Amino acid sequence: MMKNKIKDFFILGIDRNVYSLSFNSFLTDISREMIYPLLPLFLNVVLGAGTAFVGLVEGVAESTSSILNLVSGWLSDKIRKRKTLMIWGYGLSAVTRPLIAIATAGWHILIVRFVEKVGKGIRVPPRDALISESCDAQHRGKAFGIHRALDNTGSILGPLFAYYLLILLNNNYRGLFWIASIPAFLALGILTFFVSEKDEPAAAPEKQAAKPRLNLKQFDRKFQLFLGATLIFELANSSNAFLLLRVKDMGLSLELVPIIYLFSNIFRTFGSLPGGALSDSLGRRNLLAIGWLVYGLTYFGFAFGASIPAAWFLFGVYGLFHGMTEAVKKALVADLVPADLRGSAYGVHSFISKLAKLPASLILGIAWQTHSAVLAFSIGAVLAIGAGCFLLVFIPADTKRVRP
């Protein structure tokens, strides 16, 4: 009886595309997380690049990804070839893995990271749009929860594989990078052979489907308000590096800093599927608002916490929050826009989220440096709680009439 219920939970309302794309992300994240935690060390120690150049590499990479999210989302709506764009995106990312292994200068890595982020910028909006089209509307949260759970699992396994492989390879970075290419190309194979395009959504009888445009006017007021709430929240969502610095000040030893980050990622993975599934019944807006409010309280904890047990508790809650809200945000985007504009909507949402990362980190960093950690994290807490309240006030709680 229980076995049948579990089987029904994972099958009802979920297309094969969802599982294929989930395993695709799982393998891609294993590959990426085997490489990128080590890339700053490879640049600095092996290739002799300075810390300023390391910052340049990451800055160029993130800027590239955010801009291309806009273009890719719009293009996927216009040409209705989501899988084609994803193959280009995942293909570009896959070919960068062996290129890192043969790099001999810092500027090689700069170019490779640029290409890798071009690939990511191309693939993410059409992927999210295809997931939303590959499940029943009432199971959309569950579908994104499955995807995020496997994606986050890859993020956990990647660093663990890298740790043990470095021991076996006697710290041979290049050998590790070659091995990391394998799951990337396996992911590309899954996408090529097991993912299918969905039929173009039919236009409503009274009007033709709107032509996608690169502006916000094509979206209704509810989605625009949701983007406003997202912007407020993302201004509170600064770099995880600050949290790691904070727990060091709370007394955590340096050798445990990577462990507490892994600890947080485990909770993040565990929260992904339940969060997405709960949003199908409790309502996306409600669950997301609660998550943002909890995030704000967690930041207040980082502001005033002063013990090692508090550090572990806060990182666990922080990870659980991320896991429970990632899928909900993606499902809510699909609920608020028509099917023919979902690629554009995911592109805009991703662009705004990433655009706010730089000012968010600058606000916290400057407040911490010029005043105190208490003030810095309190600012983030107030912004996150404000975003949650904004969501509750301005976004209607309509959980029944989600868009098909």
Contacts in CASP RR format, 6 or more apart in sequence:
PFRMAT RR
TARGET T0000
AUTHOR 0000-0000-0000
METHOD contacts of the structure
MODEL  1
MMKNKIKDFFILGIDRNVYSLSFNSFLTDISREMIYPLLPLFLNVVLGAG
TAFVGLVEGVAESTSSILNLVSGWLSDKIRKRKTLMIWGYGLSAVTRPLI
AIATAGWHILIVRFVEKVGKGIRVPPRDALISESCDAQHRGKAFGIHRAL
DNTGSILGPLFAYYLLILLNNNYRGLFWIASIPAFLALGILTFFVSEKDE
PAAAPEKQAAKPRLNLKQFDRKFQLFLGATLIFELANSSNAFLLLRVKDM
GLSLELVPIIYLFSNIFRTFGSLPGGALSDSLGRRNLLAIGWLVYGLTYF
GFAFGASIPAAWFLFGVYGLFHGMTEAVKKALVADLVPADLRGSAYGVHS
FISKLAKLPASLILGIAWQTHSAVLAFSIGAVLAIGAGCFLLVFIPADTK
RVRP
9 142 0 8 1.000
9 277 0 8 1.000
10 146 0 8 1.000
12 139 0 8 1.000
13 135 0 8 1.000
13 136 0 8 1.000
13 138 0 8 1.000
13 139 0 8 1.000
13 143 0 8 1.000
14 134 0 8 1.000
14 135 0 8 1.000
14 136 0 8 1.000
14 139 0 8 1.000
14 142 0 8 1.000
14 143 0 8 1.000
14 146 0 8 1.000
15 134 0 8 1.000
15 135 0 8 1.000
16 134 0 8 1.000
16 194 0 8 1.000
16 196 0 8 1.000
17 130 0 8 1.000
17 131 0 8 1.000
17 134 0 8 1.000
17 195 0 8 1.000
17 196 0 8 1.000
17 198 0 8 1.000
18 131 0 8 1.000
18 134 0 8 1.000
18 135 0 8 1.000
18 143 0 8 1.000
18 146 0 8 1.000
18 147 0 8 1.000
19 146 0 8 1.000
20 190 0 8 1.000
20 191 0 8 1.000
20 194 0 8 1.000
20 195 0 8 1.000
21 127 0 8 1.000
21 130 0 8 1.000
21 131 0 8 1.000
21 134 0 8 1.000
21 147 0 8 1.000
21 191 0 8 1.000
21 195 0 8 1.000
22 146 0 8 1.000
22 147 0 8 1.000
22 149 0 8 1.000
22 150 0 8 1.000
22 151 0 8 1.000
23 150 0 8 1.000
23 187 0 8 1.000
23 190 0 8 1.000
24 90 0 8 1.000
24 187 0 8 1.000
24 190 0 8 1.000
24 191 0 8 1.000
24 195 0 8 1.000
25 127 0 8 1.000
25 147 0 8 1.000
25 150 0 8 1.000
25 151 0 8 1.000
25 187 0 8 1.000
26 150 0 8 1.000
26 151 0 8 1.000
26 153 0 8 1.000
26 154 0 8 1.000
26 187 0 8 1.000
27 154 0 8 1.000
27 183 0 8 1.000
27 184 0 8 1.000
27 186 0 8 1.000
27 187 0 8 1.000
27 190 0 8 1.000
28 90 0 8 1.000
28 93 0 8 1.000
28 183 0 8 1.000
28 184 0 8 1.000
28 187 0 8 1.000
29 151 0 8 1.000
29 152 0 8 1.000
29 153 0 8 1.000
29 154 0 8 1.000
29 155 0 8 1.000
29 158 0 8 1.000
30 154 0 8 1.000
30 157 0 8 1.000
30 158 0 8 1.000
30 161 0 8 1.000
30 180 0 8 1.000
30 183 0 8 1.000
31 94 0 8 1.000
31 97 0 8 1.000
31 158 0 8 1.000
31 180 0 8 1.000
31 181 0 8 1.000
31 182 0 8 1.000
31 183 0 8 1.000
31 184 0 8 1.000
31 187 0 8 1.000
32 93 0 8 1.000
32 158 0 8 1.000
32 184 0 8 1.000
33 154 0 8 1.000
33 155 0 8 1.000
33 157 0 8 1.000
33 158 0 8 1.000
33 159 0 8 1.000
33 162 0 8 1.000
34 158 0 8 1.000
34 159 0 8 1.000
34 161 0 8 1.000
34 162 0 8 1.000
34 165 0 8 1.000
34 176 0 8 1.000
34 179 0 8 1.000
34 180 0 8 1.000
34 183 0 8 1.000
35 97 0 8 1.000
35 100 0 8 1.000
35 162 0 8 1.000
35 176 0 8 1.000
35 177 0 8 1.000
35 180 0 8 1.000
37 159 0 8 1.000
37 162 0 8 1.000
38 162 0 8 1.000
38 166 0 8 1.000
38 173 0 8 1.000
38 176 0 8 1.000
39 57 0 8 1.000
39 100 0 8 1.000
39 109 0 8 1.000
39 113 0 8 1.000
40 54 0 8 1.000
41 173 0 8 1.000
42 100 0 8 1.000
42 109 0 8 1.000
42 173 0 8 1.000
43 49 0 8 1.000
43 50 0 8 1.000
43 53 0 8 1.000
43 54 0 8 1.000
43 57 0 8 1.000
43 106 0 8 1.000
43 109 0 8 1.000
44 50 0 8 1.000
44 51 0 8 1.000
44 54 0 8 1.000
46 173 0 8 1.000
47 103 0 8 1.000
47 104 0 8 1.000
47 105 0 8 1.000
47 106 0 8 1.000
47 109 0 8 1.000
48 106 0 8 1.000
49 106 0 8 1.000
49 109 0 8 1.000
53 106 0 8 1.000
53 110 0 8 1.000
56 110 0 8 1.000
57 106 0 8 1.000
57 109 0 8 1.000
57 110 0 8 1.000
57 113 0 8 1.000
58 113 0 8 1.000
60 110 0 8 1.000
60 113 0 8 1.000
60 114 0 8 1.000
60 117 0 8 1.000
61 113 0 8 1.000
61 114 0 8 1.000
61 116 0 8 1.000
61 117 0 8 1.000
62 117 0 8 1.000
62 354 0 8 1.000
62 357 0 8 1.000
64 114 0 8 1.000
64 117 0 8 1.000
64 118 0 8 1.000
64 121 0 8 1.000
65 117 0 8 1.000
65 118 0 8 1.000
65 120 0 8 1.000
65 121 0 8 1.000
65 354 0 8 1.000
66 121 0 8 1.000
66 350 0 8 1.000
66 351 0 8 1.000
66 354 0 8 1.000
66 355 0 8 1.000
67 351 0 8 1.000
68 117 0 8 1.000
68 118 0 8 1.000
68 119 0 8 1.000
68 120 0 8 1.000
68 121 0 8 1.000
68 122 0 8 1.000
69 121 0 8 1.000
69 124 0 8 1.000
69 125 0 8 1.000
69 346 0 8 1.000
69 347 0 8 1.000
69 350 0 8 1.000
69 351 0 8 1.000
69 354 0 8 1.000
70 214 0 8 1.000
70 347 0 8 1.000
70 348 0 8 1.000
70 351 0 8 1.000
71 214 0 8 1.000
72 85 0 8 1.000
72 121 0 8 1.000
72 122 0 8 1.000
72 123 0 8 1.000
72 124 0 8 1.000
72 125 0 8 1.000
72 126 0 8 1.000
72 347 0 8 1.000
73 125 0 8 1.000
73 126 0 8 1.000
73 129 0 8 1.000
73 343 0 8 1.000
73 344 0 8 1.000
73 346 0 8 1.000
73 347 0 8 1.000
74 212 0 8 1.000
74 213 0 8 1.000
74 214 0 8 1.000
74 343 0 8 1.000
74 344 0 8 1.000
74 347 0 8 1.000
75 85 0 8 1.000
76 82 0 8 1.000
76 85 0 8 1.000
76 125 0 8 1.000
76 126 0 8 1.000
76 129 0 8 1.000
76 343 0 8 1.000
77 129 0 8 1.000
77 212 0 8 1.000
77 340 0 8 1.000
77 341 0 8 1.000
77 342 0 8 1.000
77 343 0 8 1.000
77 344 0 8 1.000
78 211 0 8 1.000
78 212 0 8 1.000
80 197 0 8 1.000
80 200 0 8 1.000
81 197 0 8 1.000
82 126 0 8 1.000
82 127 0 8 1.000
82 129 0 8 1.000
82 130 0 8 1.000
82 197 0 8 1.000
82 198 0 8 1.000
82 343 0 8 1.000
83 126 0 8 1.000
83 130 0 8 1.000
83 191 0 8 1.000
83 195 0 8 1.000
83 196 0 8 1.000
83 197 0 8 1.000
84 197 0 8 1.000
85 122 0 8 1.000
85 123 0 8 1.000
85 126 0 8 1.000
86 122 0 8 1.000
86 123 0 8 1.000
86 126 0 8 1.000
86 127 0 8 1.000
86 130 0 8 1.000
86 191 0 8 1.000
86 195 0 8 1.000
87 188 0 8 1.000
87 191 0 8 1.000
87 192 0 8 1.000
88 119 0 8 1.000
88 122 0 8 1.000
88 123 0 8 1.000
89 118 0 8 1.000
89 119 0 8 1.000
89 120 0 8 1.000
89 121 0 8 1.000
89 122 0 8 1.000
89 123 0 8 1.000
90 119 0 8 1.000
90 123 0 8 1.000
90 184 0 8 1.000
90 187 0 8 1.000
90 188 0 8 1.000
90 191 0 8 1.000
91 119 0 8 1.000
91 188 0 8 1.000
92 115 0 8 1.000
92 116 0 8 1.000
92 118 0 8 1.000
92 119 0 8 1.000
92 122 0 8 1.000
93 116 0 8 1.000
93 119 0 8 1.000
93 120 0 8 1.000
93 123 0 8 1.000
93 184 0 8 1.000
94 181 0 8 1.000
94 184 0 8 1.000
94 185 0 8 1.000
94 187 0 8 1.000
94 188 0 8 1.000
95 115 0 8 1.000
96 112 0 8 1.000
96 113 0 8 1.000
96 115 0 8 1.000
96 116 0 8 1.000
97 177 0 8 1.000
97 178 0 8 1.000
97 180 0 8 1.000
97 181 0 8 1.000
97 184 0 8 1.000
98 177 0 8 1.000
98 178 0 8 1.000
98 181 0 8 1.000
99 108 0 8 1.000
99 112 0 8 1.000
99 115 0 8 1.000
100 109 0 8 1.000
100 112 0 8 1.000
100 177 0 8 1.000
101 174 0 8 1.000
101 175 0 8 1.000
101 177 0 8 1.000
101 178 0 8 1.000
101 181 0 8 1.000
102 174 0 8 1.000
103 109 0 8 1.000
103 112 0 8 1.000
124 346 0 8 1.000
124 347 0 8 1.000
124 350 0 8 1.000
125 343 0 8 1.000
125 344 0 8 1.000
125 346 0 8 1.000
125 347 0 8 1.000
125 350 0 8 1.000
126 343 0 8 1.000
128 144 0 8 1.000
128 330 0 8 1.000
128 333 0 8 1.000
128 342 0 8 1.000
128 343 0 8 1.000
128 346 0 8 1.000
129 334 0 8 1.000
129 342 0 8 1.000
129 343 0 8 1.000
129 346 0 8 1.000
130 195 0 8 1.000
130 197 0 8 1.000
130 198 0 8 1.000
131 143 0 8 1.000
131 144 0 8 1.000
131 147 0 8 1.000
131 330 0 8 1.000
132 140 0 8 1.000
132 143 0 8 1.000
132 144 0 8 1.000
132 330 0 8 1.000
132 331 0 8 1.000
132 333 0 8 1.000
132 334 0 8 1.000
132 339 0 8 1.000
132 342 0 8 1.000
133 198 0 8 1.000
133 201 0 8 1.000
133 339 0 8 1.000
133 342 0 8 1.000
134 143 0 8 1.000
134 198 0 8 1.000
135 142 0 8 1.000
135 143 0 8 1.000
137 335 0 8 1.000
137 402 0 8 1.000
137 403 0 8 1.000
137 404 0 8 1.000
138 280 0 8 1.000
138 402 0 8 1.000
139 280 0 8 1.000
140 280 0 8 1.000
140 331 0 8 1.000
140 334 0 8 1.000
140 335 0 8 1.000
140 402 0 8 1.000
141 275 0 8 1.000
141 276 0 8 1.000
141 277 0 8 1.000
141 279 0 8 1.000
141 280 0 8 1.000
141 284 0 8 1.000
141 327 0 8 1.000
141 328 0 8 1.000
141 330 0 8 1.000
141 331 0 8 1.000
142 273 0 8 1.000
142 276 0 8 1.000
142 277 0 8 1.000
142 280 0 8 1.000
143 331 0 8 1.000
144 276 0 8 1.000
144 326 0 8 1.000
144 327 0 8 1.000
144 328 0 8 1.000
144 330 0 8 1.000
144 331 0 8 1.000
145 272 0 8 1.000
145 273 0 8 1.000
145 275 0 8 1.000
145 276 0 8 1.000
145 277 0 8 1.000
145 326 0 8 1.000
145 327 0 8 1.000
146 273 0 8 1.000
147 327 0 8 1.000
148 272 0 8 1.000
148 273 0 8 1.000
148 276 0 8 1.000
148 323 0 8 1.000
148 326 0 8 1.000
148 327 0 8 1.000
148 330 0 8 1.000
149 269 0 8 1.000
149 271 0 8 1.000
149 272 0 8 1.000
149 273 0 8 1.000
151 272 0 8 1.000
152 265 0 8 1.000
152 268 0 8 1.000
152 269 0 8 1.000
152 272 0 8 1.000
152 323 0 8 1.000
153 269 0 8 1.000
155 265 0 8 1.000
155 269 0 8 1.000
156 262 0 8 1.000
156 265 0 8 1.000
156 266 0 8 1.000
156 269 0 8 1.000
159 258 0 8 1.000
159 262 0 8 1.000
160 262 0 8 1.000
162 176 0 8 1.000
162 180 0 8 1.000
165 176 0 8 1.000
165 179 0 8 1.000
166 172 0 8 1.000
166 173 0 8 1.000
166 176 0 8 1.000
169 175 0 8 1.000
169 176 0 8 1.000
200 340 0 8 1.000
201 209 0 8 1.000
201 338 0 8 1.000
201 339 0 8 1.000
201 340 0 8 1.000
203 209 0 8 1.000
203 340 0 8 1.000
209 338 0 8 1.000
209 340 0 8 1.000
210 218 0 8 1.000
210 338 0 8 1.000
210 340 0 8 1.000
210 341 0 8 1.000
212 218 0 8 1.000
212 340 0 8 1.000
212 341 0 8 1.000
212 343 0 8 1.000
212 344 0 8 1.000
213 344 0 8 1.000
214 344 0 8 1.000
216 224 0 8 1.000
216 227 0 8 1.000
216 348 0 8 1.000
218 341 0 8 1.000
218 344 0 8 1.000
219 336 0 8 1.000
219 337 0 8 1.000
219 341 0 8 1.000
219 345 0 8 1.000
219 348 0 8 1.000
220 336 0 8 1.000
220 337 0 8 1.000
222 336 0 8 1.000
222 395 0 8 1.000
222 396 0 8 1.000
223 333 0 8 1.000
223 336 0 8 1.000
223 337 0 8 1.000
223 345 0 8 1.000
225 390 0 8 1.000
225 394 0 8 1.000
225 395 0 8 1.000
226 332 0 8 1.000
226 333 0 8 1.000
226 336 0 8 1.000
226 391 0 8 1.000
226 395 0 8 1.000
227 348 0 8 1.000
227 349 0 8 1.000
227 352 0 8 1.000
228 352 0 8 1.000
228 390 0 8 1.000
229 387 0 8 1.000
229 388 0 8 1.000
229 390 0 8 1.000
229 391 0 8 1.000
229 394 0 8 1.000
229 395 0 8 1.000
230 329 0 8 1.000
230 349 0 8 1.000
230 352 0 8 1.000
230 353 0 8 1.000
230 387 0 8 1.000
231 352 0 8 1.000
231 356 0 8 1.000
232 383 0 8 1.000
232 386 0 8 1.000
232 387 0 8 1.000
232 390 0 8 1.000
233 292 0 8 1.000
233 295 0 8 1.000
233 383 0 8 1.000
233 384 0 8 1.000
233 387 0 8 1.000
233 388 0 8 1.000
234 352 0 8 1.000
234 353 0 8 1.000
234 355 0 8 1.000
234 356 0 8 1.000
234 357 0 8 1.000
234 360 0 8 1.000
235 356 0 8 1.000
235 359 0 8 1.000
235 360 0 8 1.000
235 363 0 8 1.000
235 380 0 8 1.000
235 383 0 8 1.000
236 295 0 8 1.000
236 296 0 8 1.000
236 299 0 8 1.000
236 360 0 8 1.000
236 379 0 8 1.000
236 380 0 8 1.000
236 381 0 8 1.000
236 382 0 8 1.000
236 383 0 8 1.000
236 384 0 8 1.000
236 387 0 8 1.000
237 295 0 8 1.000
237 356 0 8 1.000
237 357 0 8 1.000
237 360 0 8 1.000
237 384 0 8 1.000
238 357 0 8 1.000
238 360 0 8 1.000
238 361 0 8 1.000
238 363 0 8 1.000
238 364 0 8 1.000
238 365 0 8 1.000
238 380 0 8 1.000
239 357 0 8 1.000
239 360 0 8 1.000
239 361 0 8 1.000
240 261 0 8 1.000
242 361 0 8 1.000
242 364 0 8 1.000
242 365 0 8 1.000
242 368 0 8 1.000
242 376 0 8 1.000
243 302 0 8 1.000
243 315 0 8 1.000
243 318 0 8 1.000
244 257 0 8 1.000
244 260 0 8 1.000
244 261 0 8 1.000
246 302 0 8 1.000
246 311 0 8 1.000
246 373 0 8 1.000
246 377 0 8 1.000
247 257 0 8 1.000
247 260 0 8 1.000
247 311 0 8 1.000
247 314 0 8 1.000
247 315 0 8 1.000
248 254 0 8 1.000
248 257 0 8 1.000
249 373 0 8 1.000
250 305 0 8 1.000
250 306 0 8 1.000
250 307 0 8 1.000
250 308 0 8 1.000
250 310 0 8 1.000
250 311 0 8 1.000
251 307 0 8 1.000
251 308 0 8 1.000
251 311 0 8 1.000
252 260 0 8 1.000
252 308 0 8 1.000
252 311 0 8 1.000
260 311 0 8 1.000
260 312 0 8 1.000
260 315 0 8 1.000
261 315 0 8 1.000
263 312 0 8 1.000
263 315 0 8 1.000
263 316 0 8 1.000
264 315 0 8 1.000
264 316 0 8 1.000
264 318 0 8 1.000
264 319 0 8 1.000
265 319 0 8 1.000
267 315 0 8 1.000
267 316 0 8 1.000
267 317 0 8 1.000
267 318 0 8 1.000
267 319 0 8 1.000
267 320 0 8 1.000
267 323 0 8 1.000
268 319 0 8 1.000
268 320 0 8 1.000
268 322 0 8 1.000
268 323 0 8 1.000
268 326 0 8 1.000
269 323 0 8 1.000
270 320 0 8 1.000
270 323 0 8 1.000
271 320 0 8 1.000
271 323 0 8 1.000
271 324 0 8 1.000
272 323 0 8 1.000
272 324 0 8 1.000
272 326 0 8 1.000
272 327 0 8 1.000
273 327 0 8 1.000
274 324 0 8 1.000
275 287 0 8 1.000
275 323 0 8 1.000
275 324 0 8 1.000
275 325 0 8 1.000
275 327 0 8 1.000
275 328 0 8 1.000
276 287 0 8 1.000
276 324 0 8 1.000
276 327 0 8 1.000
276 328 0 8 1.000
276 331 0 8 1.000
278 287 0 8 1.000
278 324 0 8 1.000
279 287 0 8 1.000
279 288 0 8 1.000
279 327 0 8 1.000
279 328 0 8 1.000
279 331 0 8 1.000
279 332 0 8 1.000
280 331 0 8 1.000
281 399 0 8 1.000
282 399 0 8 1.000
283 397 0 8 1.000
283 399 0 8 1.000
284 328 0 8 1.000
284 331 0 8 1.000
284 332 0 8 1.000
284 335 0 8 1.000
284 399 0 8 1.000
285 332 0 8 1.000
285 391 0 8 1.000
285 392 0 8 1.000
285 395 0 8 1.000
285 396 0 8 1.000
285 397 0 8 1.000
285 399 0 8 1.000
286 392 0 8 1.000
286 397 0 8 1.000
286 399 0 8 1.000
287 324 0 8 1.000
287 325 0 8 1.000
287 328 0 8 1.000
288 325 0 8 1.000
288 328 0 8 1.000
288 329 0 8 1.000
288 332 0 8 1.000
288 388 0 8 1.000
288 391 0 8 1.000
289 388 0 8 1.000
289 389 0 8 1.000
289 391 0 8 1.000
289 392 0 8 1.000
291 321 0 8 1.000
291 324 0 8 1.000
291 325 0 8 1.000
291 388 0 8 1.000
292 325 0 8 1.000
292 384 0 8 1.000
292 385 0 8 1.000
292 386 0 8 1.000
292 387 0 8 1.000
292 388 0 8 1.000
292 391 0 8 1.000
293 384 0 8 1.000
293 385 0 8 1.000
293 388 0 8 1.000
293 389 0 8 1.000
294 317 0 8 1.000
294 321 0 8 1.000
295 318 0 8 1.000
295 321 0 8 1.000
295 384 0 8 1.000
296 380 0 8 1.000
296 381 0 8 1.000
296 382 0 8 1.000
296 384 0 8 1.000
296 385 0 8 1.000
297 381 0 8 1.000
297 385 0 8 1.000
298 314 0 8 1.000
298 317 0 8 1.000
298 318 0 8 1.000
298 321 0 8 1.000
298 381 0 8 1.000
299 377 0 8 1.000
299 378 0 8 1.000
299 380 0 8 1.000
299 381 0 8 1.000
299 384 0 8 1.000
300 377 0 8 1.000
300 378 0 8 1.000
300 381 0 8 1.000
301 310 0 8 1.000
301 314 0 8 1.000
301 377 0 8 1.000
301 381 0 8 1.000
302 314 0 8 1.000
302 373 0 8 1.000
302 377 0 8 1.000
303 373 0 8 1.000
303 374 0 8 1.000
303 375 0 8 1.000
303 376 0 8 1.000
303 377 0 8 1.000
303 378 0 8 1.000
303 381 0 8 1.000
304 374 0 8 1.000
305 311 0 8 1.000
305 314 0 8 1.000
329 349 0 8 1.000
330 346 0 8 1.000
333 342 0 8 1.000
333 345 0 8 1.000
333 346 0 8 1.000
333 349 0 8 1.000
334 342 0 8 1.000
334 345 0 8 1.000
334 402 0 8 1.000
334 403 0 8 1.000
335 398 0 8 1.000
335 402 0 8 1.000
335 403 0 8 1.000
336 345 0 8 1.000
336 403 0 8 1.000
337 344 0 8 1.000
337 345 0 8 1.000
337 403 0 8 1.000
338 403 0 8 1.000
339 403 0 8 1.000
339 404 0 8 1.000
363 376 0 8 1.000
363 379 0 8 1.000
363 380 0 8 1.000
364 376 0 8 1.000
364 377 0 8 1.000
364 379 0 8 1.000
364 380 0 8 1.000
365 376 0 8 1.000
367 375 0 8 1.000
367 376 0 8 1.000
367 379 0 8 1.000
368 375 0 8 1.000
368 376 0 8 1.000
END
